[in-house]
């Protein structure tokens, strides 16, 4: 065992005791129960109001430039989302109409080409039958 020069504590707490952190507000002591030994009941130990947690660590100090960068990044993300949503909202009907127009024009052109091909095929077949 090494000697650190620190004297041992006068009293060592048991596993069922709630120990307050140094500098934290003190909670009222648990009432002695009717149990032999006078220790706290299990419900007393698990009481969330009796548990003292250490205060959270302070947030690191940010420079003005870092704050501006964070705000600009957040604003840019929000702008991107809104812009994408609005573009989809605006472009969807326009693209639908354009696609409908292209399909309509393609069908018309295909029908015209098909009629011309059928007319030529019929004319060729008729000319073969006449020459016999």
The first five atom37 places (N, CA, C, CB, O) and aatype in JSON, in Angstrom:
{
  "aatype": [20, 20, 20, 20, 20, 20, 20, 20, 20, 20, 20, 20, 20, 20, 20, 20, 20, 20, 20, 20, 20, 20, 20, 20, 20, 20, 20, 20, 20, 20, 20, 20, 20, 20, 20, 20, 20, 20, 20, 20, 20, 20, 20, 20, 20, 20, 20, 20, 20, 20, 20, 20, 20, 20, 20, 20, 20, 20, 20, 20, 20, 20, 20, 20, 20, 20, 20, 20, 20, 20, 20, 20, 20, 20, 20, 20, 20, 20, 20, 20, 20, 20, 20, 20, 20, 20, 20, 20, 20, 20, 20, 20, 20, 20, 20, 20, 20, 20, 20, 20, 20, 20, 20, 20, 20, 20, 20, 20, 20, 20, 20, 20, 20, 20, 20, 20, 20, 20, 20, 20, 20, 20, 20, 20, 20, 20, 20, 20, 20, 20, 20, 20],
  "atom_mask": [
    [1, 1, 1, 1, 1],
    [1, 1, 1, 1, 1],
    [1, 1, 1, 1, 1],
    [1, 1, 1, 1, 1],
    [1, 1, 1, 1, 1],
    [1, 1, 1, 1, 1],
    [1, 1, 1, 1, 1],
    [1, 1, 1, 1, 1],
    [1, 1, 1, 1, 1],
    [1, 1, 1, 1, 1],
    [1, 1, 1, 1, 1],
    [1, 1, 1, 1, 1],
    [1, 1, 1, 1, 1],
    [1, 1, 1, 1, 1],
    [1, 1, 1, 1, 1],
    [1, 1, 1, 1, 1],
    [1, 1, 1, 1, 1],
    [1, 1, 1, 1, 1],
    [1, 1, 1, 1, 1],
    [1, 1, 1, 1, 1],
    [1, 1, 1, 1, 1],
    [1, 1, 1, 1, 1],
    [1, 1, 1, 1, 1],
    [1, 1, 1, 1, 1],
    [1, 1, 1, 1, 1],
    [1, 1, 1, 1, 1],
    [1, 1, 1, 1, 1],
    [1, 1, 1, 1, 1],
    [1, 1, 1, 1, 1],
    [1, 1, 1, 1, 1],
    [1, 1, 1, 1, 1],
    [1, 1, 1, 1, 1],
    [1, 1, 1, 1, 1],
    [1, 1, 1, 1, 1],
    [1, 1, 1, 1, 1],
    [1, 1, 1, 1, 1],
    [1, 1, 1, 1, 1],
    [1, 1, 1, 1, 1],
    [1, 1, 1, 1, 1],
    [1, 1, 1, 1, 1],
    [1, 1, 1, 1, 1],
    [1, 1, 1, 1, 1],
    [1, 1, 1, 1, 1],
    [1, 1, 1, 1, 1],
    [1, 1, 1, 1, 1],
    [1, 1, 1, 1, 1],
    [1, 1, 1, 1, 1],
    [1, 1, 1, 1, 1],
    [1, 1, 1, 1, 1],
    [1, 1, 1, 1, 1],
    [1, 1, 1, 1, 1],
    [1, 1, 1, 1, 1],
    [1, 1, 1, 1, 1],
    [1, 1, 1, 1, 1],
    [1, 1, 1, 1, 1],
    [1, 1, 1, 1, 1],
    [1, 1, 1, 1, 1],
    [1, 1, 1, 1, 1],
    [1, 1, 1, 1, 1],
    [1, 1, 1, 1, 1],
    [1, 1, 1, 1, 1],
    [1, 1, 1, 1, 1],
    [1, 1, 1, 1, 1],
    [1, 1, 1, 1, 1],
    [1, 1, 1, 1, 1],
    [1, 1, 1, 1, 1],
    [1, 1, 1, 1, 1],
    [1, 1, 1, 1, 1],
    [1, 1, 1, 1, 1],
    [1, 1, 1, 1, 1],
    [1, 1, 1, 1, 1],
    [1, 1, 1, 1, 1],
    [1, 1, 1, 1, 1],
    [1, 1, 1, 1, 1],
    [1, 1, 1, 1, 1],
    [1, 1, 1, 1, 1],
    [1, 1, 1, 1, 1],
    [1, 1, 1, 1, 1],
    [1, 1, 1, 1, 1],
    [1, 1, 1, 1, 1],
    [1, 1, 1, 1, 1],
    [1, 1, 1, 1, 1],
    [1, 1, 1, 1, 1],
    [1, 1, 1, 1, 1],
    [1, 1, 1, 1, 1],
    [1, 1, 1, 1, 1],
    [1, 1, 1, 1, 1],
    [1, 1, 1, 1, 1],
    [1, 1, 1, 1, 1],
    [1, 1, 1, 1, 1],
    [1, 1, 1, 1, 1],
    [1, 1, 1, 1, 1],
    [1, 1, 1, 1, 1],
    [1, 1, 1, 1, 1],
    [1, 1, 1, 1, 1],
    [1, 1, 1, 1, 1],
    [1, 1, 1, 1, 1],
    [1, 1, 1, 1, 1],
    [1, 1, 1, 1, 1],
    [1, 1, 1, 1, 1],
    [1, 1, 1, 1, 1],
    [1, 1, 1, 1, 1],
    [1, 1, 1, 1, 1],
    [1, 1, 1, 1, 1],
    [1, 1, 1, 1, 1],
    [1, 1, 1, 1, 1],
    [1, 1, 1, 1, 1],
    [1, 1, 1, 1, 1],
    [1, 1, 1, 1, 1],
    [1, 1, 1, 1, 1],
    [1, 1, 1, 1, 1],
    [1, 1, 1, 1, 1],
    [1, 1, 1, 1, 1],
    [1, 1, 1, 1, 1],
    [1, 1, 1, 1, 1],
    [1, 1, 1, 1, 1],
    [1, 1, 1, 1, 1],
    [1, 1, 1, 1, 1],
    [1, 1, 1, 1, 1],
    [1, 1, 1, 1, 1],
    [1, 1, 1, 1, 1],
    [1, 1, 1, 1, 1],
    [1, 1, 1, 1, 1],
    [1, 1, 1, 1, 1],
    [1, 1, 1, 1, 1],
    [1, 1, 1, 1, 1],
    [1, 1, 1, 1, 1],
    [1, 1, 1, 1, 1],
    [1, 1, 1, 1, 1],
    [1, 1, 1, 1, 1],
    [1, 1, 1, 1, 1],
    [1, 1, 1, 1, 1]
  ],
  "atom_positions": [
    [[0.85, -1.16, 0.0], [0.0, 0.0, 0.0], [0.9, 1.22, 0.0], [-0.97, 0.0, 1.21], [1.89, 1.26, 0.73]],
    [[0.56, 2.23, -0.82], [1.4, 3.42, -0.9], [0.9, 4.48, 0.06], [1.44, 3.97, -2.33], [-0.29, 4.53, 0.37]],
    [[1.77, 5.3, 0.5], [1.42, 6.36, 1.43], [1.35, 7.67, 0.66], [2.45, 6.45, 2.6], [2.36, 8.14, 0.13]],
    [[0.13, 8.29, 0.59], [-0.05, 9.54, -0.14], [-0.08, 10.73, 0.78], [-1.31, 9.5, -0.96], [-0.1, 11.86, 0.3]],
    [[-0.09, 10.53, 2.06], [-0.14, 11.63, 3.0], [-1.55, 12.1, 3.3], [0.66, 12.77, 2.48], [-1.72, 12.99, 4.13]],
    [[-2.56, 11.52, 2.66], [-3.96, 11.89, 2.91], [-4.51, 10.89, 3.9], [-4.81, 11.91, 1.59], [-4.44, 9.68, 3.67]],
    [[-5.07, 11.38, 5.02], [-5.6, 10.43, 6.0], [-6.85, 9.75, 5.47], [-5.9, 11.14, 7.34], [-7.58, 10.35, 4.67]],
    [[-7.12, 8.53, 5.89], [-8.32, 7.84, 5.44], [-9.57, 8.55, 5.98], [-8.3, 6.36, 5.89], [-9.5, 9.22, 7.01]],
    [[-10.71, 8.4, 5.3], [-11.92, 9.04, 5.79], [-12.34, 8.47, 7.13], [-13.05, 8.88, 4.78], [-12.06, 7.32, 7.45]],
    [[-13.03, 9.31, 7.91], [-13.49, 8.87, 9.23], [-14.55, 7.79, 9.08], [-14.04, 10.06, 10.04], [-14.58, 6.83, 9.85]],
    [[-15.4, 7.95, 8.1], [-16.51, 7.04, 7.9], [-16.65, 6.75, 6.42], [-17.81, 7.61, 8.48], [-16.63, 7.68, 5.61]],
    [[-16.8, 5.5, 6.04], [-16.99, 5.1, 4.65], [-18.48, 4.86, 4.43], [-16.14, 3.82, 4.3], [-19.08, 4.08, 5.17]],
    [[-19.09, 5.51, 3.42], [-20.53, 5.31, 3.19], [-20.81, 3.9, 2.68], [-21.07, 6.35, 2.2], [-19.97, 3.27, 2.05]],
    [[-22.03, 3.43, 2.98], [-22.45, 2.12, 2.49], [-23.03, 2.27, 1.09], [-23.48, 1.46, 3.44], [-23.26, 3.39, 0.64]],
    [[-23.25, 1.17, 0.43], [-23.75, 1.2, -0.94], [-25.18, 1.74, -1.03], [-23.69, -0.19, -1.55], [-25.59, 2.19, -2.1]],
    [[-25.94, 1.7, 0.03], [-27.32, 2.15, -0.02], [-27.49, 3.61, 0.36], [-28.17, 1.3, 0.88], [-28.61, 4.13, 0.3]],
    [[-26.42, 4.29, 0.74], [-26.52, 5.69, 1.13], [-26.39, 6.59, -0.09], [-25.45, 6.04, 2.17], [-25.68, 6.28, -1.05]],
    [[-27.09, 7.73, -0.02], [-26.97, 8.76, -1.05], [-25.93, 9.74, -0.56], [-28.35, 9.46, -1.34], [-26.07, 10.32, 0.51]],
    [[-24.89, 9.93, -1.35], [-23.79, 10.81, -0.96], [-23.89, 12.08, -1.79], [-22.41, 10.11, -1.15], [-23.99, 12.01, -3.02]],
    [[-23.86, 13.23, -1.15], [-23.94, 14.51, -1.85], [-22.57, 14.89, -2.4], [-24.47, 15.62, -0.92], [-21.55, 14.61, -1.77]],
    [[-22.56, 15.51, -3.56], [-21.32, 16.01, -4.15], [-20.88, 17.26, -3.41], [-21.51, 16.3, -5.67], [-21.73, 18.03, -2.94]],
    [[-19.6, 17.47, -3.28], [-19.13, 18.7, -2.63], [-19.58, 19.92, -3.44], [-17.58, 18.68, -2.47], [-19.44, 19.94, -4.66]],
    [[-20.11, 20.92, -2.75], [-20.54, 22.15, -3.42], [-21.95, 22.08, -3.97], [-19.61, 22.48, -4.52], [-22.48, 23.1, -4.41]],
    [[-22.58, 20.9, -3.96], [-23.95, 20.77, -4.46], [-24.91, 21.04, -3.32], [-24.2, 19.35, -5.07], [-24.56, 20.84, -2.16]],
    [[-26.13, 21.5, -3.63], [-27.1, 21.75, -2.56], [-27.42, 20.45, -1.83], [-28.39, 22.37, -3.12], [-27.53, 19.39, -2.45]],
    [[-27.56, 20.53, -0.54], [-27.81, 19.36, 0.28], [-29.29, 19.0, 0.25], [-27.34, 19.6, 1.72], [-30.15, 19.87, 0.34]],
    [[-29.57, 17.71, 0.12], [-30.96, 17.25, 0.2], [-31.21, 16.86, 1.65], [-31.23, 16.05, -0.78], [-30.27, 16.55, 2.38]],
    [[-32.48, 16.86, 2.08], [-32.76, 16.48, 3.46], [-32.38, 15.03, 3.7], [-34.24, 16.7, 3.79], [-32.54, 14.21, 2.8]],
    [[-31.87, 14.7, 4.9], [-31.48, 13.31, 5.17], [-32.68, 12.39, 5.14], [-30.77, 13.2, 6.52], [-33.8, 12.79, 5.45]],
    [[-32.42, 11.15, 4.76], [-33.5, 10.17, 4.69], [-33.97, 9.83, 6.09], [-33.04, 8.89, 3.95], [-33.18, 9.79, 7.03]],
    [[-35.27, 9.59, 6.23], [-35.85, 9.22, 7.52], [-35.44, 7.8, 7.86], [-37.4, 9.35, 7.49], [-35.34, 6.95, 6.98]],
    [[-35.21, 7.56, 9.11], [-34.89, 6.2, 9.54], [-36.13, 5.35, 9.41], [-34.35, 6.17, 10.99], [-37.22, 5.77, 9.79]],
    [[-35.97, 4.18, 8.87], [-37.13, 3.32, 8.68], [-37.32, 2.44, 9.9], [-36.97, 2.45, 7.42], [-36.52, 2.46, 10.84]],
    [[-38.39, 1.68, 9.88], [-38.67, 0.78, 10.97], [-37.89, -0.51, 10.82], [-40.15, 0.49, 11.05], [-38.15, -1.47, 11.55]],
    [[-36.95, -0.57, 9.91], [-36.18, -1.79, 9.68], [-35.12, -1.95, 10.75], [-35.53, -1.78, 8.3], [-34.68, -0.96, 11.35]],
    [[-34.71, -3.16, 11.01], [-33.6, -3.35, 11.96], [-32.34, -2.69, 11.4], [-33.35, -4.88, 12.22], [-32.04, -2.83, 10.21]],
    [[-31.64, -1.99, 12.21], [-30.44, -1.29, 11.77], [-30.74, 0.14, 11.43], [-29.83, -1.98, 10.58], [-29.82, 0.95, 11.33]],
    [[-32.03, 0.51, 11.24], [-32.44, 1.88, 11.0], [-32.0, 2.46, 9.68], [-31.93, 2.73, 12.07], [-32.04, 3.68, 9.52]],
    [[-31.58, 1.66, 8.72], [-31.13, 2.16, 7.41], [-32.31, 2.6, 6.56], [-30.33, 1.08, 6.67], [-33.46, 2.3, 6.9]],
    [[-32.04, 3.3, 5.48], [-33.14, 3.75, 4.62], [-33.77, 2.6, 3.86], [-32.64, 4.81, 3.63], [-33.12, 1.59, 3.58]],
    [[-35.03, 2.76, 3.54], [-35.73, 1.78, 2.73], [-35.24, 1.88, 1.29], [-37.26, 1.98, 2.8], [-34.67, 2.9, 0.89]],
    [[-35.46, 0.83, 0.51], [-35.04, 0.84, -0.89], [-35.74, 1.96, -1.65], [-35.32, -0.52, -1.55], [-35.15, 2.57, -2.54]],
    [[-37.0, 2.24, -1.32], [-37.74, 3.32, -1.99], [-37.1, 4.66, -1.7], [-39.21, 3.32, -1.53], [-37.11, 5.55, -2.56]],
    [[-36.52, 4.84, -0.48], [-35.85, 6.09, -0.14], [-34.6, 6.27, -0.99], [-35.49, 6.13, 1.35], [-34.29, 7.37, -1.44]],
    [[-33.88, 5.18, -1.22], [-32.64, 5.26, -1.98], [-32.93, 5.56, -3.44], [-31.84, 3.95, -1.86], [-32.16, 6.3, -4.07]],
    [[-34.0, 5.02, -4.01], [-34.33, 5.2, -5.41], [-35.14, 6.45, -5.68], [-35.06, 4.01, -5.92], [-35.51, 6.69, -6.83]],
    [[-35.43, 7.25, -4.68], [-36.19, 8.49, -4.85], [-35.39, 9.44, -5.73], [-36.52, 9.14, -3.48], [-34.29, 9.84, -5.33]],
    [[-35.91, 9.83, -6.92], [-35.13, 10.69, -7.82], [-34.86, 12.07, -7.24], [-35.85, 10.83, -9.13], [-33.91, 12.73, -7.65]],
    [[-35.67, 12.52, -6.29], [-35.41, 13.85, -5.72], [-34.25, 13.8, -4.74], [-36.66, 14.39, -5.02], [-33.68, 14.83, -4.41]],
    [[-33.9, 12.6, -4.26], [-32.8, 12.48, -3.3], [-31.45, 12.37, -4.0], [-33.02, 11.27, -2.41], [-30.42, 12.55, -3.36]],
    [[-31.44, 12.08, -5.29], [-30.18, 11.92, -6.02], [-29.71, 13.29, -6.47], [-30.35, 10.96, -7.23], [-30.46, 14.03, -7.1]],
    [[-28.49, 13.61, -6.15], [-27.92, 14.9, -6.51], [-26.96, 14.67, -7.67], [-27.18, 15.57, -5.29], [-26.04, 13.86, -7.57]],
    [[-27.18, 15.39, -8.78], [-26.3, 15.25, -9.94], [-25.39, 16.46, -10.01], [-27.11, 15.1, -11.24], [-25.77, 17.55, -9.6]],
    [[-24.18, 16.27, -10.52], [-23.27, 17.41, -10.64], [-23.78, 18.38, -11.68], [-21.84, 16.94, -11.0], [-24.47, 17.97, -12.62]],
    [[-23.48, 19.66, -11.55], [-23.94, 20.64, -12.53], [-23.28, 20.39, -13.87], [-23.65, 22.08, -12.05], [-22.15, 19.91, -13.92]],
    [[-23.99, 20.7, -14.99], [-23.4, 20.46, -16.31], [-22.19, 21.36, -16.53], [-24.45, 20.69, -17.42], [-22.09, 22.45, -15.98]],
    [[-21.28, 20.86, -17.34], [-20.08, 21.65, -17.66], [-20.48, 22.85, -18.5], [-19.02, 20.78, -18.41], [-21.36, 22.74, -19.35]],
    [[-19.86, 23.99, -18.28], [-20.21, 25.17, -19.07], [-19.83, 24.97, -20.54], [-19.51, 26.42, -18.5], [-18.82, 24.33, -20.85]],
    [[-20.64, 25.54, -21.43], [-20.38, 25.43, -22.87], [-19.14, 26.23, -23.21], [-21.61, 25.92, -23.7], [-18.89, 27.28, -22.62]],
    [[-18.35, 25.74, -24.17], [-17.15, 26.48, -24.53], [-17.5, 27.84, -25.13], [-16.29, 25.67, -25.51], [-18.51, 27.97, -25.83]],
    [[-16.69, 28.81, -24.87], [-16.91, 30.16, -25.37], [-16.61, 30.19, -26.86], [-16.03, 31.2, -24.59], [-15.55, 29.72, -27.28]],
    [[-17.52, 30.73, -27.66], [-17.35, 30.83, -29.1], [-17.0, 32.25, -29.49], [-18.62, 30.36, -29.84], [-17.47, 33.21, -28.87]],
    [[-16.18, 32.38, -30.51], [-15.85, 33.71, -31.01], [-17.0, 34.22, -31.87], [-14.52, 33.7, -31.81], [-17.87, 33.45, -32.28]],
    [[-16.99, 35.51, -32.15], [-18.03, 36.1, -33.0], [-18.03, 35.46, -34.38], [-17.84, 37.62, -33.12], [-19.09, 35.23, -34.96]],
    [[-16.85, 35.16, -34.92], [-16.75, 34.55, -36.25], [-17.36, 33.15, -36.24], [-15.28, 34.49, -36.7], [-18.03, 32.76, -37.2]],
    [[-17.13, 32.39, -35.17], [-17.69, 31.04, -35.09], [-19.21, 31.09, -34.99], [-17.11, 30.29, -33.88], [-19.91, 30.27, -35.59]],
    [[-19.72, 32.05, -34.24], [-21.18, 32.2, -34.12], [-21.77, 32.57, -35.48], [-21.54, 33.28, -33.07], [-22.8, 32.01, -35.88]],
    [[-21.13, 33.5, -36.2], [-21.62, 33.9, -37.52], [-21.59, 32.7, -38.47], [-20.75, 35.08, -38.1], [-22.53, 32.5, -39.23]],
    [[-20.52, 31.92, -38.42], [-20.43, 30.74, -39.29], [-21.54, 29.74, -38.99], [-19.06, 30.07, -39.14], [-22.15, 29.19, -39.91]],
    [[-21.81, 29.49, -37.71], [-22.87, 28.55, -37.35], [-24.24, 29.05, -37.81], [-22.88, 28.31, -35.84], [-25.04, 28.29, -38.36]],
    [[-24.49, 30.33, -37.58], [-25.78, 30.89, -37.99], [-25.92, 30.83, -39.51], [-25.93, 32.36, -37.49], [-26.98, 30.47, -40.02]],
    [[-24.86, 31.19, -40.23], [-24.9, 31.16, -41.69], [-25.12, 29.73, -42.2], [-23.6, 31.74, -42.28], [-25.86, 29.53, -43.17]],
    [[-24.49, 28.75, -41.57], [-24.68, 27.35, -41.98], [-26.13, 26.92, -41.74], [-23.71, 26.42, -41.2], [-26.73, 26.26, -42.59]],
    [[-26.69, 27.29, -40.59], [-28.1, 26.96, -40.31], [-29.04, 27.63, -41.3], [-28.47, 27.38, -38.87], [-29.96, 27.0, -41.81]],
    [[-28.79, 28.9, -41.57], [-29.64, 29.64, -42.52], [-29.52, 29.02, -43.91], [-29.25, 31.14, -42.56], [-30.52, 28.88, -44.61]],
    [[-28.3, 28.65, -44.31], [-28.1, 28.05, -45.63], [-28.86, 26.73, -45.76], [-26.6, 27.81, -45.89], [-29.48, 26.47, -46.79]],
    [[-28.83, 25.9, -44.69], [-29.58, 24.64, -44.72], [-31.08, 24.91, -44.87], [-29.32, 23.83, -43.44], [-31.75, 24.24, -45.64]],
    [[-31.59, 25.89, -44.12], [-33.01, 26.2, -44.19], [-33.37, 26.73, -45.58], [-33.4, 27.23, -43.11], [-34.41, 26.36, -46.13]],
    [[-32.52, 27.59, -46.14], [-32.78, 28.14, -47.48], [-32.79, 27.02, -48.5], [-31.73, 29.21, -47.86], [-33.65, 26.98, -49.38]],
    [[-31.82, 26.09, -48.41], [-31.76, 24.97, -49.35], [-33.04, 24.14, -49.3], [-30.56, 24.09, -49.05], [-33.58, 23.76, -50.33]],
    [[-33.52, 23.86, -48.09], [-34.74, 23.05, -47.95], [-35.95, 23.78, -48.53], [-34.99, 22.72, -46.48], [-36.74, 23.18, -49.26]],
    [[-36.09, 25.06, -48.21], [-37.23, 25.82, -48.71], [-37.15, 25.96, -50.22], [-37.3, 27.22, -48.04], [-38.16, 25.82, -50.92]],
    [[-35.96, 26.24, -50.74], [-35.79, 26.4, -52.18], [-36.12, 25.11, -52.92], [-34.36, 26.85, -52.5], [-36.81, 25.13, -53.93]],
    [[-35.61, 23.99, -52.39], [-35.91, 22.71, -53.04], [-37.41, 22.42, -53.02], [-35.14, 21.58, -52.35], [-37.97, 21.96, -54.02]],
    [[-38.05, 22.68, -51.9], [-39.49, 22.44, -51.79], [-40.26, 23.31, -52.78], [-39.98, 22.71, -50.36], [-41.13, 22.83, -53.5]],
    [[-39.93, 24.61, -52.8], [-40.64, 25.54, -53.69], [-40.39, 25.2, -55.17], [-40.2, 26.98, -53.4], [-41.32, 25.26, -55.98]],
    [[-39.14, 24.84, -55.52], [-38.87, 24.48, -56.91], [-39.66, 23.25, -57.33], [-37.37, 24.23, -57.11], [-40.22, 23.21, -58.42]],
    [[-39.7, 22.26, -56.46], [-40.5, 21.07, -56.77], [-41.98, 21.43, -56.94], [-40.33, 20.0, -55.67], [-42.65, 20.96, -57.85]],
    [[-42.45, 22.28, -56.03], [-43.85, 22.69, -56.08], [-44.17, 23.45, -57.37], [-44.18, 23.56, -54.86], [-45.23, 23.26, -57.95]],
    [[-43.26, 24.31, -57.8], [-43.48, 25.12, -58.99], [-43.24, 24.32, -60.27], [-42.59, 26.36, -58.97], [-44.0, 24.43, -61.23]],
    [[-42.17, 23.52, -60.29], [-41.78, 22.82, -61.51], [-42.63, 21.6, -61.82], [-40.35, 22.42, -61.43], [-42.75, 21.22, -62.98]],
    [[-43.22, 20.98, -60.82], [-43.99, 19.75, -61.04], [-45.1, 19.95, -62.07], [-44.59, 19.26, -59.73], [-45.18, 19.17, -63.02]],
    [[-45.98, 20.96, -61.94], [-47.03, 21.11, -62.96], [-46.47, 21.52, -64.32], [-48.06, 22.14, -62.5], [-46.99, 21.11, -65.36]],
    [[-45.4, 22.32, -64.33], [-44.81, 22.75, -65.59], [-44.23, 21.55, -66.33], [-43.71, 23.81, -65.36], [-44.46, 21.39, -67.53]],
    [[-43.5, 20.71, -65.62], [-42.91, 19.52, -66.23], [-43.98, 18.53, -66.66], [-41.93, 18.86, -65.27], [-43.82, 17.85, -67.68]],
    [[-45.05, 18.42, -65.91], [-46.15, 17.53, -66.29], [-46.79, 17.99, -67.59], [-47.21, 17.48, -65.16], [-47.05, 17.18, -68.49]],
    [[-47.04, 19.3, -67.7], [-47.62, 19.83, -68.96], [-46.66, 19.63, -70.12], [-47.95, 21.33, -68.82], [-47.09, 19.26, -71.22]],
    [[-45.36, 19.87, -69.9], [-44.39, 19.69, -70.97], [-44.33, 18.23, -71.42], [-42.99, 20.16, -70.51], [-44.3, 17.95, -72.62]],
    [[-44.32, 17.31, -70.47], [-44.28, 15.88, -70.8], [-45.55, 15.48, -71.55], [-44.12, 15.03, -69.53], [-45.48, 14.72, -72.52]],
    [[-46.7, 15.99, -71.13], [-47.95, 15.69, -71.84], [-47.9, 16.2, -73.27], [-49.15, 16.32, -71.1], [-48.34, 15.52, -74.2]],
    [[-47.35, 17.4, -73.45], [-47.23, 17.97, -74.81], [-46.29, 17.16, -75.68], [-46.74, 19.41, -74.73], [-46.59, 16.93, -76.85]],
    [[-45.16, 16.73, -75.13], [-44.21, 15.91, -75.9], [-44.85, 14.58, -76.28], [-42.92, 15.67, -75.09], [-44.7, 14.13, -77.42]],
    [[-45.55, 13.96, -75.35], [-46.21, 12.68, -75.64], [-47.28, 12.86, -76.71], [-46.84, 12.08, -74.35], [-47.38, 12.05, -77.63]],
    [[-48.07, 13.91, -76.6], [-49.12, 14.18, -77.6], [-48.5, 14.39, -78.98], [-49.95, 15.43, -77.19], [-48.97, 13.81, -79.95]],
    [[-47.44, 15.21, -79.07], [-46.78, 15.46, -80.36], [-46.17, 14.18, -80.92], [-45.7, 16.53, -80.2], [-46.25, 13.94, -82.13]],
    [[-45.55, 13.36, -80.07], [-44.95, 12.1, -80.52], [-46.02, 11.15, -81.06], [-44.17, 11.43, -79.38], [-45.81, 10.5, -82.08]],
    [[-47.16, 11.07, -80.37], [-48.24, 10.2, -80.86], [-48.76, 10.67, -82.22], [-49.4, 10.16, -79.85], [-49.01, 9.87, -83.12]],
    [[-48.92, 11.99, -82.35], [-49.41, 12.53, -83.62], [-48.42, 12.23, -84.74], [-49.63, 14.06, -83.51], [-48.81, 11.79, -85.82]],
    [[-47.13, 12.45, -84.48], [-46.1, 12.19, -85.49], [-46.01, 10.71, -85.82], [-44.74, 12.7, -85.01], [-45.87, 10.34, -86.99]],
    [[-46.1, 9.86, -84.81], [-46.05, 8.41, -85.02], [-47.25, 7.94, -85.83], [-46.01, 7.67, -83.67], [-47.1, 7.13, -86.75]],
    [[-48.44, 8.46, -85.51], [-49.64, 8.07, -86.26], [-49.51, 8.5, -87.72], [-50.9, 8.7, -85.63], [-49.89, 7.74, -88.62]],
    [[-48.99, 9.69, -87.98], [-48.81, 10.17, -89.35], [-47.81, 9.3, -90.11], [-48.34, 11.64, -89.35], [-48.06, 8.91, -91.25]],
    [[-46.7, 8.99, -89.47], [-45.68, 8.15, -90.1], [-46.24, 6.76, -90.37], [-44.42, 8.05, -89.22], [-45.98, 6.18, -91.43]],
    [[-46.99, 6.21, -89.44], [-47.57, 4.88, -89.6], [-48.57, 4.86, -90.76], [-48.26, 4.44, -88.29], [-48.6, 3.91, -91.55]],
    [[-49.4, 5.93, -90.86], [-50.35, 6.02, -91.98], [-49.6, 6.04, -93.32], [-51.23, 7.28, -91.85], [-50.01, 5.37, -94.27]],
    [[-48.5, 6.82, -93.4], [-47.72, 6.88, -94.63], [-47.13, 5.52, -94.99], [-46.59, 7.92, -94.5], [-47.16, 5.11, -96.15]],
    [[-46.59, 4.81, -94.01], [-46.01, 3.49, -94.25], [-47.07, 2.5, -94.73], [-45.33, 2.97, -92.98], [-46.83, 1.73, -95.67]],
    [[-48.23, 2.5, -94.1], [-49.31, 1.59, -94.49], [-49.78, 1.92, -95.9], [-50.5, 1.66, -93.48], [-50.04, 1.03, -96.71]],
    [[-49.9, 3.23, -96.2], [-50.35, 3.64, -97.55], [-49.34, 3.16, -98.6], [-50.53, 5.19, -97.63], [-49.75, 2.68, -99.66]],
    [[-48.04, 3.28, -98.35], [-47.02, 2.82, -99.31], [-47.08, 1.31, -99.47], [-45.62, 3.25, -98.86], [-46.99, 0.79, -100.58]],
    [[-47.22, 0.59, -98.33], [-47.27, -0.86, -98.41], [-48.48, -1.33, -99.2], [-47.3, -1.47, -97.0], [-48.37, -2.27, -99.99]],
    [[-49.63, -0.69, -99.0], [-50.85, -1.05, -99.73], [-50.67, -0.73, -101.22], [-52.09, -0.28, -99.16], [-51.08, -1.52, -102.07]],
    [[-50.06, 0.4, -101.53], [-49.84, 0.78, -102.94], [-48.91, -0.22, -103.62], [-49.25, 2.22, -103.04], [-49.16, -0.6, -104.76]],
    [[-47.85, -0.64, -102.95], [-46.94, -1.61, -103.53], [-47.64, -2.95, -103.76], [-45.72, -1.8, -102.63], [-47.45, -3.58, -104.8]],
    [[-48.44, -3.37, -102.8], [-49.15, -4.66, -102.94], [-50.16, -4.59, -104.08], [-49.85, -5.03, -101.62], [-50.31, -5.57, -104.81]],
    [[-50.85, -3.49, -104.26], [-51.82, -3.32, -105.34], [-51.1, -3.33, -106.69], [-52.61, -2.02, -105.16], [-51.61, -3.91, -107.64]],
    [[-49.96, -2.7, -106.78], [-49.23, -2.67, -108.04], [-48.72, -4.07, -108.4], [-48.05, -1.68, -107.95], [-48.65, -4.38, -109.59]],
    [[-48.38, -4.9, -107.43], [-47.96, -6.28, -107.71], [-49.13, -7.09, -108.25], [-47.39, -6.94, -106.45], [-48.95, -7.9, -109.16]],
    [[-50.3, -6.88, -107.69], [-51.47, -7.65, -108.14], [-51.91, -7.22, -109.53], [-52.64, -7.48, -107.15], [-52.42, -8.05, -110.28]],
    [[-51.74, -5.98, -109.91], [-52.14, -5.49, -111.24], [-51.21, -6.0, -112.33], [-52.18, -3.97, -111.26], [-51.63, -6.24, -113.45]],
    [[-49.96, -6.16, -112.0], [-48.99, -6.57, -113.01], [-49.05, -8.08, -113.29], [-47.59, -6.19, -112.58], [-48.37, -8.52, -114.21]],
    [[-49.76, -8.83, -112.62], [-49.85, -10.27, -112.85], [-50.71, -10.59, -113.97], [-50.34, -10.97, -111.66], [-50.9, -11.76, -114.3]]
  ]
}
